[in-house]
Structure formats: structure tokens, C-alpha cells
Amino acid sequence: MNIEVVTEQVRRSLDGVRHFLQEDGGDVELVRVRDDGIVNVKLTGACAQCPMSVLTLRAGIERALMRDSVEVLRVEAVTE
């Protein structure tokens, strides 16, 4: 896996879903792309405290990233 290529794919995918999050006062930041296919993101703004954030992470963000990059196996939210 070429981390730089996957990271760029992930950044483009996040840009594609970001406007949906921003419409509700939230956002997402890329923390890192790990070499095991796991992407760490940080939900910010309204998304950080939203009870629907797990659904947003899995059905929105993770689905988009996995669709756009076969190397992405999972997306996990971090709070750091």
C-alpha cells in the first residue's frame, strides 16, 4: 500500500462528504491513514457530540472512503 496515494484518495473522498457535515454544523478532519487500511478521523463541531455520529461515520464517511479507495478497510473516529 502506498500511504501517500491512499492519503490523497482519502482527502478527496472527505472533501466530497464534508459539505453534508458542514450543513449541520459539523466537519471531519483526517488524522492518519494507517498501513493496515484503517483511517483515523476526528469529527468536529456539531458532529463531535451528535448522537448520530456513529451512523454518520459508518454510513456516510466510511462508505465513501471504501468506495473511493479499495485499500481502506475501516474508518475509526478518534478524539485526540
PESULFEN-V883909 format. One record per residue. N is the residue number from 1. RES is the residue in three letters. PHI is phi in degrees with one decimal (NA if undefined). D_LAST is the distance of its C-alpha to the last C-alpha in Angstrom with 1 decimal. Layout:
BEGIN
N:RES:PHI:D_LAST / N:RES:PHI:D_LAST
END
This chain:
BEGIN
1:MET:NA:25.2 / 2:ASN:-92.2:24.8 / 3:ILE:-58.3:21.1 / 4:GLU:-63.5:22.0 / 5:VAL:-66.5:24.2 / 6:VAL:-64.3:21.8 / 7:THR:-59.7:18.9 / 8:GLU:-66.3:21.5 / 9:GLN:-61.8:22.6 / 10:VAL:-64.2:19.2 / 11:ARG:-59.1:18.8 / 12:ARG:-64.9:22.3 / 13:SER:-64.1:21.6 / 14:LEU:-63.0:18.6 / 15:ASP:-62.0:20.9 / 16:GLY:-72.2:23.4 / 17:VAL:-104.0:21.5 / 18:ARG:-57.2:19.6 / 19:HIS:-63.4:22.7 / 20:PHE:-64.7:22.8 / 21:LEU:-68.9:19.4 / 22:GLN:-67.1:20.4 / 23:GLU:-61.1:23.7 / 24:ASP:-104.0:22.0 / 25:GLY:86.0:19.8 / 26:GLY:-116.1:16.6 / 27:ASP:-167.4:15.0 / 28:VAL:-138.9:12.9 / 29:GLU:-120.8:11.1 / 30:LEU:-77.8:11.5 / 31:VAL:-94.0:8.8 / 32:ARG:-169.2:11.6 / 33:VAL:-110.6:14.9 / 34:ARG:-88.9:15.7 / 35:ASP:-72.6:19.4 / 36:ASP:-94.9:19.8 / 37:GLY:89.8:19.5 / 38:ILE:-96.5:16.1 / 39:VAL:-108.6:14.0 / 40:ASN:-101.2:10.2 / 41:VAL:-128.2:9.6 / 42:LYS:-119.6:7.6 / 43:LEU:-83.2:10.3 / 44:THR:-126.4:11.0 / 45:GLY:62.1:14.1 / 46:ALA:-62.3:16.3 / 47:CYS:-67.5:14.7 / 48:ALA:-64.7:11.6 / 49:GLN:-110.6:14.3 / 50:CYS:-72.2:17.0 / 51:PRO:-66.9:18.8 / 52:MET:-94.7:19.7 / 53:SER:-63.0:16.2 / 54:VAL:-65.4:17.0 / 55:LEU:-64.2:20.2 / 56:THR:-59.5:18.8 / 57:LEU:-64.1:16.4 / 58:ARG:-77.5:19.4 / 59:ALA:-81.3:22.4 / 60:GLY:-103.3:21.2 / 61:ILE:-67.7:18.5 / 62:GLU:-61.6:19.0 / 63:ARG:-59.7:22.8 / 64:ALA:-64.2:22.8 / 65:LEU:-66.2:20.9 / 66:MET:-69.3:23.1 / 67:ARG:-67.3:26.1 / 68:ASP:-87.6:25.6 / 69:SER:-146.7:24.6 / 70:VAL:-66.4:26.2 / 71:GLU:-74.5:23.8 / 72:VAL:-78.7:20.9 / 73:LEU:-102.4:21.2 / 74:ARG:-163.4:18.2 / 75:VAL:-121.7:15.1 / 76:GLU:-125.1:12.1 / 77:ALA:-86.4:9.4 / 78:VAL:-121.8:5.8 / 79:THR:-112.9:3.8 / 80:GLU:-70.4:0.0
END
